[in-house]
Amino acid sequence: MKSVGLIGAPSSAGARQTGQELAPKLLRTMGICEDLHSAGLRVLDYGDIPLVGFEPDTNHPKAQNSAKVLGAALMIADKVSKAVQQEVAPLVIGGDCTVTLGVLEGLRRHYDNLGLVYFDGDVDLNTPETTKTGILDGMVLAHIIGKGVDALSQIGNHSPLVAERDVILFGYNARAGWMDPAEKEFLLDSSFLQYSVTRIRGRASQMATEVLSSLNNNVKHFLVHFDVDVIDFSDLPVADVPHERGLNLQEAADALGVFVSSPRCAGLVVTEFNAERDPDGVHAKRLIKEIARILAPSQM
């Protein structure tokens, strides 16, 4: 990644509250473009989509704000597609986890046999049938593999966006207490490659390297979805859903560095940073520096 296409996805439409839609502006204010330049990267800035905020949607209790989520995803897809056309790897800063649907759709316009490293403290495998809240970012992976809300599972006429066998779950934290029984049951019979946080802790780089060697040979390109809630809440207290005994920021960044160094890596999306939890931008600056470090051409 000597060149990156920076794309802002200021949407909390799929979240449970506001704040994540403000993250792209905060990351920009704290100098993400400047830090990427300083790291030796050529940065093409494709700007932000229009801001989309969470609102309670009592009319759709099993799929809140689905029209907003779909609209944001399609706008993100257009920007991602433009970056790929210009041979630039997209770096998408969200925004809640549903923005990844748009990133995958944009990539699918150009790449077949697409894989996904789902680097997240949760597995997001609820469906409209199993959800208790109707919050769509708790169903993101279900949408991706074609089992979620129809409009999102069939976005851009690509269904599934990624085949289940080509998804790697990396860093999920069942002990944090956020995974529902239906999600745990799904994992028992799934074909996902599964790397729990317990398996990763203390050897993040080694496990990330193992993931790359385990990728299906048919996968020519993969996206890295990175949710900041995979990081222990005491180390990065900016996620809406706190995960105790997660990875520390350094471990998470080291694993990301392995993933983005692969020639098959098609892009990186960063999600779930709630800017309202970081009014002074202290944690945003820490995250930016790690992103710039791992993307630096000298690290590849």
N, C-alpha and C positions, 0 to 999 in steps of 0.2 A: 504494500500500500504506500507507494511514493506519492500518490495523489488520492485525496478523499473528497467526496461530495457531501458537504454538510447540509443536512435537512432538518428543520425544526418541525416537530409534531406536537403542538401545544393543545392536547386534548385530554380531558378527564371524563369524557362522555361514558366510557366503560368502567369508570372507577366507582368508589362508594362515597366520595366526597370531593370537594374542590382542592386545588393546590398543585396537582401534577401538571395542569395546563400551563402553569407559570414557570416550569422548569427550563424550557428552552431559552426564554428571555433571561433568566438568572444565569444560566451557563454562558450565554453570550456576554452578558454584562461583566461576568467574572473572568472573561478573557479566553474562551475556548479557541476562537480563531487565532488569536495571537500565540497561544501556547502550541497549537498545532504547527503554525508557521515556524516558531522557534525550534521545534523538534525536527525541522527539515522537510516538512510535508508541503506539497502544493495543495492548497485548499480552494475548491470551487464551492462557493456558497449559493445554494439553491433557495435560500430563504425559508420562511415558515409558512405552513398552511394557516388559514384563518383560525383564530382561537375558538375552541369548542369546550364549554364547561359542563360539568355534571349538574344535573337537576333530577330530583326524585321524579320517577315516571310511573305513577300509580296506574296509568292506563295499560301498562305492559309489565305486570308484576313478575313475569318469568323471563323477560328480556328487556330490561330497562334501557331506554335511549338507543335502541338498535338502529333506528334510522340515522341518528347522529354519528354513531360508530361507523356505519357503512359509508356515510358521506365523507368522513374524515379519512377513512382507509383508502378510498378511491383517489382522493387528492394526494395522499402520500404516495400511492402507487404511481401516479403520473410523474412525480418528481424523481422517484427512484428509477423509473424507466428512462427518464432523460439522462440521469447520471450514468446508467449502464451504457446507453447509446454513445455517450462521450467517453467511454472506457475509464470511468471513475468509480471507485468503490464507495458505495453510500455509507455514511456515518449518520444515523438517524437518532436525534435526541428527543425523547418523549417527555411527558405523555404517559398514559397508562398502557398496560400490556396489549390492549387491542390494536395499538398502532402497528404492531408486528404483522397483523393481517395485511395491511396495506403494503408493507415492505416486501412481504412474500409475493403478493400479487404483482408488484412491480418487477420483481426478479423473474417470476414465472413467464412474463411476457417475452423473456429472452433466453431463459435457461430451462431445459428439461432436467429430469433426474436431480431435483433439488433436495438437499438435506437441511436439517435444522439442529443446532445445538441449543437446547432450551435450558439456559443457565439461570435458574430461578429457585427461590426458596419454596415455591409451591409447584404443583403439577397442573393446576387450572383445567381440570378434567370434568367439572360439573357440566350438566346439560340442562336445557329447559325443563326436563323431566325430573332432575335430581336437585336443582338449585333451591335454596331456601330464601335467596335474596333477589334473584334476577339480575345481579351485577355481572356484566358481560366479561370483565377481565378475569373472573373466576372460571370462565369457560373457554379461554383463548385456545388452549391446545385441543379441546374438543372441536372447536370451529376448524382449526387447521387440518385435522385428520378427517374432517367430513362428518362429524357426529354432533355438531352444535346447532345453533340457529341457522335455518336454511339459507337466508340471505347472506350470512357471513361465511357459511361453509361452502357456498357456491360463488363466492366473489369472483368476478371476471370470468365466469364459466370454467374455472379451474377447481375441480373437486376430486380428491382432496388437494389442498395446497401443497402438502407434503405427506407422503405415505407414512403410515405408522412405523414401519420397519426402518425408516430413514430418519427417525427422530431420536436424539440422545437427550435424556433427562440428566442434567448435571447440577448437583448442589441442592436438590430438594430436601426439605427439613421436616420430616414427619413428626419429630418430637416437639416442634414448636406449637403444635396443636391446631393448625389451620386447615389441615387436610380433612375432608369429610369422608364418612364411611364409604360412600359410593365411589369416590376417587381411589381410595385404598383398594377396594375390590377390583376396580378396573385394572390397576397395576398388576394384579396377580396373574392375569391371563393376557397381558399385553405383549406386543413384540418390540416395545421400546428398549433401547439400551439404557440401563439405569445405574446412575452413579449418585448415591445419596451423599449428603454432607458428611456423614460419619465416615464413609469410605474415602472421602477426599481430604478431610481435615489433616493438615500436617504434611501433605504430599500433593498439593494441588497441581503443580507443574507436571509431576509424574503421571497423575491420572488424566490430565488433559492430553498428554502425549499418547497415552494408551487409547483414549477416545479416537484420536486421529488415525491410529493404526487399525481401529475396529470399524471405521466407517465402511459402509457398503461400497464395494468397488464401482458400482454403477452410479454412485453419487459424484457428479462432476463438480458441483458447486454446493456450498452450504452457507446458511446465514447463522450468525451468532446473535441470539436474543439474550440480553443481559438485564435482569431485574435486580435493582439495588437491594431488594429485600433478602437476597441470598447472603448479605453481609450481616454480621451480628449487630443488633440494634445499639449496643453500647459503643461500637466502633463507628457506625454511620447512622445516626438516629433521624433519618429523613423519610423512611418508608411508612406508608399508611398501616401496613401490616407488619408489626415488629417480630423478628425471628431471633430468639435467643440461641446462643451456641451455634451461630452460623459461622461462616468464614470471616477472617478479618480482611480489611481492604487490601492489604498486600497480597494475601493468598489469592483473593479473587482476581486481582490485576495480573498476577503471575500466570494464572490459568488462561485468562483472556489473551495474554501475550502469546501463549502457545497456539491458541486457536487462530488468531489473526495473522500469525506468521505462515500459515498454510497457504500454498498457492491456490487451493480450492476454496478459500474463504471469500465469499462474494460480498460481505458487508457486515456491519455491526449496528445493532439497535440497542439503545440504553433507555430503560423504562423505570417508572414508579418513583422517581425522585419528586418528593413533595416540597416545593419551594417555600410554602408557608411554614415549614418546620426549620427553615434555614434562612432567617431574615437578614443575617449579616453576610451570607454567602460563604461562610467558612468551609462548610462541607462540600459545597459546589466546587470551590477552588481545589480542594484535595482530590476530588474525583477527576477534575479536568487534568490535573498534573499526571495522574496515573494513566488516563486515556492517551495523553500526548506521549507519555513514555513508552507505552506498549506499541503505539502505532509508528513511532519513529523509525525511519528507514534503517538506521544503524542497529536496530534491534531485530531486524528481519534476517 
